[in-house]
């Protein structure tokens, strides 16, 4: 399999699974509802395969054609946007705090901010395709959730404990990624 086929196929598989889930029928008699936990397992495996292929293809196709050259200050914007991304990612899985109640869908908000940060600091064709796809998905999924009437944890009483976890873990993860994990995992140093 070529790197380009892996990248494109991974994009199609990963986002195909996510968009299918976004727009699937919620009817109790639908195939997905009848599959129950089996669907979640299939969804997870296919999404993971798509993600791995997409990331491998993206990395293997480097260096990408440069579409525009981002000014240095865009890196500072991206680094600033990434701190709330980590807090929101943790808030999505922490007990419901005021962050989760106010944002409603912190994972999608984190994806939108993450994609926007990376689009701001990267002007190469691969980055525009990859991060643009994530941004489009997160926007479309949020609109779909709103149309379905999904208000997130709107009826749950928030607890400050969830916010404390989100801030503590998110604030600790941010410098770990900034100084160590991003270069190790993705081969790109953020701090020059």
N, C-alpha and C positions, 0 to 999 in steps of 0.2 A: 504494500500500500504506500502510495506516495504521500509526502507531507501535505500537499495541497488537498488530496482526497481525504486525508484524515481530518484536516482542519474543517473543510466544508461539510464532510459527513458528520463530524462531531457536532458542529453547529446545528445541523438539521436534526440530528437525533436528540441532542440535549434540549434545544428550544422546542422541538416538535413535541417531546414528552411534556414539557412545562406548559405549552400552549394548549395541548390536548386536555390537560388537567384543569387549566383555567376555564375552558369553554365546555367541558363535558357536562352531560346531563346529571343533575342531582336527584333525579327521580329514583325512588326506592327500587323500582323494577329494572333500572338500567343495568347493563352488563357490568360496569365498574362497581356499582353498589352490591351486586350479587357476588362479585369476586372477593369483596371485603379486603382482608389483609394480603391476599395474593396479589391484588393490584398494586398495593403499596410496595411490595417486594419487587415486582416487575418494574414498576416506575423507578425505584431506587437503582436497580441494576442497570437498566437502560440509560438512565440519566448519568450514572457514574461512567459507563462505557463512553457515552457521548462526550462527557467532560474531559476524560483522559485523552481521547482522540483529538479533541479540539485544542487542548493545551499543548499536547505533543506536536501537533501540526503547526500551531502558531509558533512555537519555539523553534522548530526545525526549519521554518521558512525565513528566519531572521538572517540577514537584515532585510526589513521590509522597505519598500519604496517610500520615501519621505514625501508626504503631501504638503505639509507646511512645517515650518520650524518654530516651535513654541518658544516664546521669550523665557528667560530664566525665571521671571516672577511668577509664571504659571506653575512652576514646581512648588513654590511657596503656598500658592492657593490650594494645590492638590494636597500638600502635607497638612494644611490646616483643616481641609474637609475630611481628612481621614480619621481624625480624632473622634468626632461624633459617630463616624461609621462603626468604630469598634464598640463604642458605648451602646449604640442601637442594636448591633448584632448580639451583644450579651443581653440587652433588655428583651429581645425577642424570645429568649429562652429562660430568663429569670422569672421569679414570681412577679405577678402584675404589680408594677409600681406606677407612679404618676407619668413616667416617660411612656410606658407602653399604653396606658389609658389615653394619654393626650395624642400620641402619634398614631395609635390604633394598629398599624401594621409596621412595626419597626424594622423587620427584615427587608421589606420592599423599599422602605425609605433609605435604609443602609445601602442597598444595591444601587438605588438611584444616585445617591451621593458618591459612592465608590466609582461608578461608571463615569459620572460627571467629572470627578477629580482626575481620573485617568485620561479622559478625553481632553481635558484642559492641558495636561502635561505631555501628551504624546501626539505627535503629528504624523505618525507613520500609518500606512494603509491598513496593516494588520490590526493595529490598536484601534483605529477608527471603526473597523468592522466588528472586532471582538467587543469592545466596550460599548459601542453603539447598539449592538444586539442586546446586551444586558440592560441598557437604559430603556430601549424600546419595550423589552419584555416587562420590566418593572412598572413602567407607566401603564401599559395595556392591562396587566394583571390587576393593578390598583383600581383602574376604571371598572374592570369586570367585577371586582369585589364590591365596589360601591353600588353597581347596578343590581347585584344579587342581594343587597341589603346587609352585607357583612360589615358590621361596625367594629370588629375586633373585640377587645375586652371591655366594651362600653358599659356593660352591666355589672362588672366586677369591681368590688371595693379595692382601690389601690392601697399598696403597703409600701412605705418608704424603704423597707428592707430590699425590695426588688431593685429600686433605684441605686441604693448603696452598692449592691452587687454589680450592677451594670457599670457604675462609675469606677469602682475599684478594679474589676477585671478588665474593663475596656481601657482604662488608663495604664494598666500594667502591660497589656498586649500591644498597645500602640508603639511604645519605644522598642519592644522586642522585635516587632516587624520592621520598624524603621531602621534600626541599626544592625539587625542580625538576620532575621528570617526571610525578608524580602530578597536580599542578595543570594542567600543559600537556596531558597525554593525557586526563585524565578530568574536568577542570574543577573539581576539589575540592581546596582547600588543606588540608593535614594539620596543618601547624604554624601556629598562629594568632598 
